């Protein structure tokens, strides 16, 4: 049953990602007006990274959130000192949004399962 939820999460993420290619240019301009595509990439990648560590490495959710948040901060801090990259606070916040999205979705699934069993 756990694999069904993980597959559902992946399918929802893919559907949302692919649907942006098929919407009109006017709607796409409104959605991405203040958002850089780089930020969307950060959100998706850290969502998937949290999912992988939680499901494959079997780390507890709170440990995943703390560890990956520290990793996000350290990578942006490290990029600040590289000559060919730049660390941005907005990228760090996008990373945190991806982590929070997974944690919220996982928490909601756990609550749904718990309510369904009772």
DOTORVO-70008 format. One line per field, with one value per residue (C-alpha): residue number from 1; residue in one letter; x, y, z. Coordinates in steps of 0.1 Angstrom, whole numbers. Example, Ala and Ser with C-alpha at 12.3 -4.5 7.8 and 13.67 -1.06 7.14 Angstrom:
pos: [1	2]
code: [A	S]
u: [123	137]
v: [-45	-11]
w: [78	71]
END
This chain:
pos: [1	2	3	4	5	6	7	8	9	10	11	12	13	14	15	16	17	18	19	20	21	22	23	24	25	26	27	28	29	30	31	32	33	34	35	36	37	38	39	40	41	42	43	44	45	46	47	48	49	50	51	52	53	54	55	56	57	58	59	60	61	62	63	64	65	66	67	68	69	70	71	72	73	74	75	76	77	78	79	80	81	82	83	84	85	86	87	88	89	90	91	92	93	94	95	96	97	98	99	100	101	102	103	104	105	106	107	108	109	110	111	112	113	114	115	116	117	118]
code: [X	X	X	X	X	X	X	X	X	X	X	X	X	X	X	X	X	X	X	X	X	X	X	X	X	X	X	X	X	X	X	X	X	X	X	X	X	X	X	X	X	X	X	X	X	X	X	X	X	X	X	X	X	X	X	X	X	X	X	X	X	X	X	X	X	X	X	X	X	X	X	X	X	X	X	X	X	X	X	X	X	X	X	X	X	X	X	X	X	X	X	X	X	X	X	X	X	X	X	X	X	X	X	X	X	X	X	X	X	X	X	X	X	X	X	X	X	X]
u: [0	29	42	8	11	46	36	7	31	54	24	10	44	49	14	19	53	41	9	29	41	6	-10	-13	14	-8	-15	21	32	9	21	58	57	75	90	122	123	154	132	107	136	148	113	109	144	142	107	121	152	131	109	139	155	123	112	145	168	138	148	121	103	116	152	148	134	162	190	179	173	208	221	202	217	252	250	238	265	291	279	284	321	324	335	311	280	262	243	209	186	156	170	173	137	127	145	126	93	100	109	78	55	67	64	29	18	33	17	-17	-13	-5	-35	-57	-45	-49	-85	-93	-82	-103]
v: [0	24	20	31	64	70	62	86	114	109	109	141	158	147	158	192	195	184	205	237	229	226	257	289	315	341	318	307	343	349	318	324	362	365	330	320	286	279	282	257	233	237	230	199	185	190	175	144	143	144	117	95	98	92	62	45	53	50	81	95	125	150	138	142	177	189	172	183	218	220	205	232	260	246	242	278	290	271	284	319	314	297	319	303	300	323	314	330	333	328	294	284	294	274	244	248	250	217	201	215	204	168	169	183	158	129	141	144	108	95	113	99	64	67	80	53	26	39]
w: [0	7	-28	-42	-23	-35	-71	-67	-55	-84	-109	-94	-96	-132	-142	-127	-144	-178	-176	-177	-212	-225	-211	-231	-231	-213	-184	-183	-181	-151	-133	-138	-137	-104	-103	-119	-135	-114	-83	-96	-102	-67	-53	-74	-67	-30	-29	-46	-25	7	-7	-16	18	36	15	5	34	58	78	100	85	110	106	68	71	94	75	41	53	66	33	14	35	32	-6	-10	14	-5	-39	-25	-25	-59	-88	-113	-91	-68	-36	-34	-5	-29	-39	-3	3	-28	-13	19	0	-17	16	33	5	9	47	45	19	39	71	53	40	74	90	62	68	106	102	77	101	130]
END
